[in-house]
């Protein structure tokens, strides 16, 4: 039983480490493009489909650092705190970007009531960059299995 539990903890740690690396890569691209846009406004909209967003990139770097804390603890039981914080931050920022996309859709719907033509452009290029294609939304969705495992682990501890 202990061997299965140890194997599961290592599997969760690897999954969290992969998510951390993905967040760090996307955050670095977003932050670098946002920093470039800070000095040359409008010069670049995004790199590899990742929008140029200084603060979004910084938040992704923080989430990636929290997930990468698992690597520092080498998958031990103490690394669960890093994973819980990272999952929470992932859901907060992913949910925030999803709400921005929904607000863009609501704005488009209200515009159609005023006589403008309906368009689906808000879905893929809203006010938050890539709309629903924003990487933070999909990485938050990829964090769902980890959140489930964290929830089960927290219930076992209580």
C-alpha positions in Angstrom: 0.0 0.0 0.0 2.8 2.4 0.9 4.5 1.6 -2.4 1.4 2.5 -4.4 1.0 5.7 -2.4 4.6 6.7 -3.1 4.2 6.0 -6.8 1.0 8.1 -6.9 2.8 11.0 -5.1 5.6 10.8 -7.6 3.1 10.7 -10.5 1.3 13.8 -9.2 4.7 15.5 -8.7 5.6 14.8 -12.3 2.3 16.1 -13.5 2.7 19.3 -11.4 6.3 19.7 -12.7 5.1 19.5 -16.3 2.4 22.1 -15.6 5.0 24.3 -13.9 7.4 24.1 -16.9 4.5 24.9 -19.3 3.5 27.9 -17.1 7.1 29.1 -17.0 7.6 28.9 -20.7 4.3 30.6 -21.5 4.9 33.2 -18.8 8.4 34.0 -20.1 7.1 34.4 -23.6 4.2 36.6 -22.5 6.4 38.7 -20.2 9.1 39.2 -22.8 6.6 40.2 -25.5 4.9 42.5 -23.0 8.2 44.1 -22.0 9.0 44.6 -25.7 5.6 46.2 -26.2 6.3 48.5 -23.2 9.3 50.1 -25.0 7.9 49.8 -28.6 4.1 50.1 -28.2 2.2 48.1 -30.8 5.3 46.6 -32.3 4.2 43.0 -31.5 0.9 41.5 -30.6 2.2 38.1 -29.5 4.7 35.4 -30.1 3.7 31.8 -31.1 0.0 32.7 -30.5 0.8 33.8 -26.9 -0.4 37.4 -26.4 2.0 40.1 -25.3 0.9 40.7 -21.7 3.3 42.0 -19.1 1.1 41.3 -16.0 -0.4 38.1 -17.4 3.2 36.8 -18.1 4.2 37.7 -14.6 1.3 35.9 -13.1 2.1 32.8 -15.2 5.7 33.0 -14.0 4.5 33.0 -10.4 2.2 30.1 -11.0 5.0 28.2 -12.7 7.3 28.9 -9.8 4.7 27.6 -7.4 4.3 24.4 -9.4 8.1 24.1 -9.7 8.4 24.1 -6.0 7.4 20.5 -6.3 10.7 19.9 -8.0 12.6 21.4 -5.1 10.8 19.0 -2.6 11.4 16.0 -5.0 7.8 14.8 -4.8 7.7 14.4 -1.1 4.6 14.8 1.0 5.6 18.4 1.9 5.3 19.5 -1.7 1.5 19.3 -1.5 1.4 22.9 -0.2 3.1 24.1 -3.4 0.7 22.2 -5.5 -2.4 23.5 -3.7 -1.3 27.1 -4.0 -0.4 26.7 -7.6 -3.8 25.1 -8.4 -5.6 27.9 -6.6 -3.6 30.6 -8.5 -4.2 28.7 -11.7 -7.9 28.7 -11.2 -8.0 32.3 -10.1 -6.2 33.6 -13.2 -7.8 31.1 -15.6 -11.2 32.1 -14.2 -10.4 35.8 -14.5 -9.5 35.4 -18.2 -12.6 33.3 -18.8 -14.8 36.0 -17.2 -13.1 38.6 -19.5 -14.1 36.5 -22.5 -17.7 36.2 -21.2 -17.8 39.9 -20.7 -16.7 40.5 -24.3 -19.4 38.1 -25.4 -22.0 40.0 -23.4 -20.8 43.2 -24.9 -21.2 41.8 -28.3 -24.7 40.6 -27.5 -25.7 44.0 -26.2 -24.4 45.6 -29.3 -26.6 43.3 -31.4 -29.6 44.6 -29.5 -28.6 48.1 -30.5 -28.6 47.2 -34.2 -25.0 46.0 -34.9 -24.3 42.7 -36.7 -23.5 39.7 -34.6 -19.9 38.5 -34.8 -17.9 35.7 -33.2 -14.7 37.7 -33.2 -15.0 38.3 -29.4 -14.4 34.5 -28.9 -11.0 34.4 -30.4 -9.7 38.0 -30.1 -11.3 39.8 -27.2 -10.0 42.5 -24.9 -7.7 40.0 -23.1 -5.7 39.0 -26.1 -6.6 35.7 -27.7 -10.0 35.3 -26.1 -10.9 31.7 -25.4 -7.6 30.6 -26.9 -5.7 32.3 -24.0 -3.1 29.8 -22.7 -4.0 30.5 -19.0 -7.5 29.3 -19.5 -6.4 26.0 -21.0 -3.6 25.5 -18.4 -6.2 26.1 -15.7 -8.3 23.4 -17.3 -5.2 21.1 -17.4 -4.9 21.7 -13.6 -8.3 20.1 -12.9 -7.0 16.6 -12.4 -4.4 17.9 -10.0 -7.1 19.8 -8.1 -9.1 16.6 -7.8 -6.1 14.7 -6.4 -5.3 17.6 -4.0 -8.9 17.6 -2.8 -8.8 13.9 -2.1 -5.5 14.2 -0.3 -6.8 17.1 1.8 -9.9 15.0 2.8 -7.7 12.1 3.8 -5.6 14.3 6.1 -8.7 15.6 8.0 
